Amino acid sequence: MFSFLKRKKSGETLAAMGNARWLIGEKILSMLLVLFASVLIARHLGPEAFGTLNYLLAIIALMAPFCSLGFNAIITRELVKEVKRQNTIMSTALAFRFLGGILSVFCLYFFYALGFLTTIDASFWWLVLLSIVNILTALHVIDFWFQAKVLSRYIVKVRFIAVLVSTAVKVVLVINGATLNGFVWAAAFESLLISCFFLFIYLYKASPFSYRQIDWCYGLDLFKQSKWLVISGIASIIYLKIDQLMLAEMVSVTEVGIYSVASRMSEVWYFFPTAIVASFFPSLLKLRGVGDDKYQIKLQQLCDFLFIFALILAISLTFIADWLIVLLFGSDYVAAGLILSLHIWAGLFVFMRALLSKWLLAENLVFFSFVTHGIGAVVNVCLNLWLIPIYQGVGAAISTVIAYAFASYIALFFHRSTRPMAIIMTKSIFLPGRLILAKLKSSTQT
């Protein structure tokens, strides 16, 4: 099934697999720490205050596309192609991302002034604090330098240390009976710490950023290339996080607290496909230039692996969702069990979407990233308006699964340019049937 894992591996494949192991290993440990902290905080604050905290963080997440400017995978590509210009590439990308982060703060205040965030009135200054600290996530561009060099083990170490320190701070806050205010400051501290650690490790391993190295014309060219990625990023965040905002505005922050417990248990796994695909992306780019056959085979193998991973995860959590939620978070969050058993199935499409995103970039089809994410955003908002008033958090979970299916799979059939990836995904979805046919074929030949 996954013959690329069995056959003799090239140096690049071994490097990619080693890179992925570091990323996934760090994520497993970080996931356990984050889950441990989330359980303590959720039990300590209760659904209402925990819902307010997650509502604030969901709003900050909506700013992410402005801070990244869609540069993420493009920077990896540029660093692979233009080895001698890495200083210019990194300095320019950082400068533009800082400007994007500052712009996001103004956009946030603009939407608040228009009255779109009525639930946040009492917590506005917390939102200001988090949004200002969020500007420093521009430094996360450093992560993509390490990805391009297939040296993620360095960034993994500092990120894990940051998560470890942040978790320790949160545990101390819980022990000392801190209020919601303390955990907002802890969230700001965690974001600041990770950004500072990224900068430290980059200065240690590479040349420092330089204002003189900023190429504004080159940066504008990168922005033109990424404009559809920025818009698609906005659409993506809308259908990833809009459910929590709409629950807060249409139901209550208490419902957000219950829903966020389920969605966090579901979404905590989403890093795995991103780590796997990011590690193989440089080799995929090279295979595309060498020959179409090997490129297509590797795409299918990666998609098969991602789908099976997500399917096993979805089936497992569906059966233990109620028990797991009560065990970890307590009876106050019992309603999150049903939400989790539904929400986890969105992972089937999220896992394959990680590969789709890189494929669209490699094929110069970034416009379709915007189109598919836009479809997902529209579907999610419309379904939320219909289902949330009836089913509350359960309705939001149903909307999320359907929206992910449309954005990451169904929409690909609508245009001939994206249909090849739709076919690859379909083959992965019907992988059990493919295996049975292959077995029957081999038995008839013998």
Secondary structure, 3 states (H helix, E strand, C coil): CCHHHCCCCCHHHHHHHHHHHHHHHHHHHHHHHHHHHHHHHHHHHHHHHHHHHHHHHHHHHCCHHHHHCCCHHHHHHHHHHCHHHHHHHHHHHHHHHHHHHHHHHHHHHHHHHCCCCHHHHHHHHHHHHHHHHHHHHHHHHHHHHHHHCCCHHHHHHHHHHHHHHHHHHHHHHHHCCCCHHHHHHHHHHHHHHHHHHHHHHHHHHCCCCCHHHCCHHHHHHHHHHHHHHHHHHHHHHHHHHHHHHHHHHHCCHHHHHHHHHHHHHHHCCCHHHHHHHHHHHHHHHHHHHHCHHHHHHHHHHHHHHHHHHHHHHHHHHHHHHHHHHHHHHCHHHCCHHHHHHHHHHHHHHHHHHHHHHHHHHHCCCHHHHHHHHHHHHHHHHHHHHHHHHHHCHHHHHHHHHHHHHHHHCHHHHHCCCCHHHHHHHHHHHCHHHHHHHHHHHHHHHC
